[in-house]
């Protein structure tokens, strides 16, 4: 399994698969080496689509909408079954990715450099989503509290401080965002589409129509409008269920709002956060996604 424990500065145990890539400690027998080899060699169709972003940035929500664009349907996808997985790094020989009989919408929290090698070879389209990291902190904290098999549930102040230091699963969130931005800048020939959670929330139809054009699915604005309405947060729980699910998928969905961090951050925490952002993200365009106040 290659599980390792990296304590935070408060002495709380954090379990990962791998010290560098810091995958969550999935409950299966696949070694880290075998899992990374599986990811690296995974084959893709040229017309597959990968949705990428740090955990709790809206990946599931965006994936649902892109699936509907690809399929031209408002019906939910066959997700989370043993032969219908859509997350690259959680797939194994018993949890298999959807077969390549048609274009697939897959998602990941990995960095661009860790994606299958055919992503660059076949110019597989990538939709990258980011979210105000303050809301990411809060959403990830609330999500981790629901996980009974991954026991990292420190008090909010300790969690907050740890996220500022070096993050949780998939590593430092600031490094994750800036690494993706650099990869996008370094590969101008690659088909990327970048969107923020806030843009999808505030102007979802326009954004989805632009994604429709990027993917060349040509569904049109009325269909995009229907998809946005179908994928409202109040509907997502029912849309994403499957009988084969091993755990309660309702935990994936929370409030789906922008700015909930204001109910959590103290004035001092907000000031500390913004100072860390200025240091860790200096010189990156991503810095301008945040409104300092």
Protein Blocks (a to p, Z undefined) as FASTA:
>chain_A
ZZacdddfkopacddehjklopacddbfbdfklmmmmmmmpccdfkbccddddehiopmm
mmmmmmmmmnopabdcdehiaklcfbfklgcfklccddfkbccddddfbdfklmcfklmm
nopacddddddfklmmmmmmmmmmmpmklccdbdfklmmmmmmmnopehiafklmmmmmm
mmmmmmmmbccddddfklmmmmmmlmmmmmmmmnononojmlmmmmmmmmgmklmmmmmg
cfklcbdfklmpcnkpghklmmmmcfklmmmmmmmmmmmmgoiaklmmpccZZ
